[in-house]
Amino acid sequence: MSQFGTDPERLLAMPVRLFWSMAKAVDRIRAGEELALYDAFSIAQAEGEIRNEYREALRERLGTVTRREKPRSSSDDILAALVPLEG
């Protein structure tokens, strides 16, 4: 039941078609995970260049995890804020 992300009572209360569509989705996700493991084990036995290409393909699939934003203020702005106000 944990693969559905809900408790058994809620599963029993949901419409049958929704339950089976969720079950198929879970099965597709598991198949994808197993296929990825199969690929990884197959590549582990492959030659060096094929391994490197596969590794780079995986890195591309990961994409950019973090994004560095441009600083919101320059060092001149920070120093200007430290100068006491006249008045």
N, C-alpha and C positions, 0 to 999 in steps of 0.2 A: 504494500500500500504506500510505502514511502516514496516510490517513484512518481506518484501522482501529486505529491506535495499537499495532501489534505488528509483529514481523518476519515476512518471508515464510515461514520454516520453520514458525512457529506457525500461520500461516493454513492452510498445506497440511496440518497435522496435525489441525486441528479438524474436527468433523463437518460435513457438507455443509449440513444444515439450519441450524446455527448460523451458518455463513458467510453464507448467503443472508439470514438474518434481520438480521445485522449490516449487510449491503449495503443492505437496505431501510431500515434505521434511518439509515445515512449519507445515503442519498438523500433521506429526509424532512428531515433536518437541513439539507442543502444547499438543498432547496426552500424551507424556512422562511427561510433567509438571503437567497435570491434574491427571495422575496416581500417581505421587509423592505426590500431595496434598491429594488425596484420602487415600493413605497409611498413611500419617501423621495424618489425622483426625481419621482414624480407630485405629491407635496405641495409640492415646490420650485417647481412651476409654478402652484400654487393661490393663492387670495386670502389675505390676512393673517389673518383670523379662523380659517380652516380650518387654516392652518399652526400657529397658537397652540394650537388644540385638539389637534392631532396631537402637538405637542411635549409638552404636559401629559400626554397619554395615555402617551407613551414614558417620561416621568419616573415616572408611577405604576407602570408595568411594571418599572422599575428597582428600585423599593422603597427601603427603608432599607438603605444599604450598611454604615454603622457605627452603633454603639449607644453612647451615652454613659451610663455607669453613675453612680449616685449616689456621691459621695465616701464612702470607707469610714471616715474619721475627720474630726471637726470640727477647727477651729483650736484650740479649747480642749483637745482631746485631744492635739494636737501640742505645745502649750505645756506641758501637764502632764508630758509625757514628757521635756521639756528641763530641768525643775526637778530639781536633784540629790536623790537619795534620802537620807533621814535614816537614820542608823543607826550 
